[in-house]
Amino acid sequence: MITGVVIGDVTATIRHPFFEGKKLLVVARTGADGRETGDYVIAIDAIGAGPGDPVLVLDEGTGARQVVGSLTAPVRTVIVGFLDRVDLA
């Protein structure tokens, strides 16, 4: 799992049929301190997130496919939750 913030969306004219009707978002990765790391991922939106939302992203293919309900889907990353806060020990 990674933390991040939604910074945009992706529009594609030709897609695999699995992605039809699904929203793809660009998520800037954030560190434990909440600052952007400079890396990003493109993830399927499973929760209705939008620009500026801090999110929790599952970045592991098998788990992501379980979340979207298709064991053969060509997917690796999926947004699974809104991030309320991170507490460091």
PyMOL commands that set and color helices and strands:
alter all, ss='L'
color gray80, all
select helices_A, chain A and resi 17-19+61-68
alter helices_A, ss='H'
color red, helices_A
select strands_A, chain A and resi 2-10+24-30+36-45+54-59+77-82
alter strands_A, ss='S'
color yellow, strands_A
deselect
rebuild
show_as cartoon
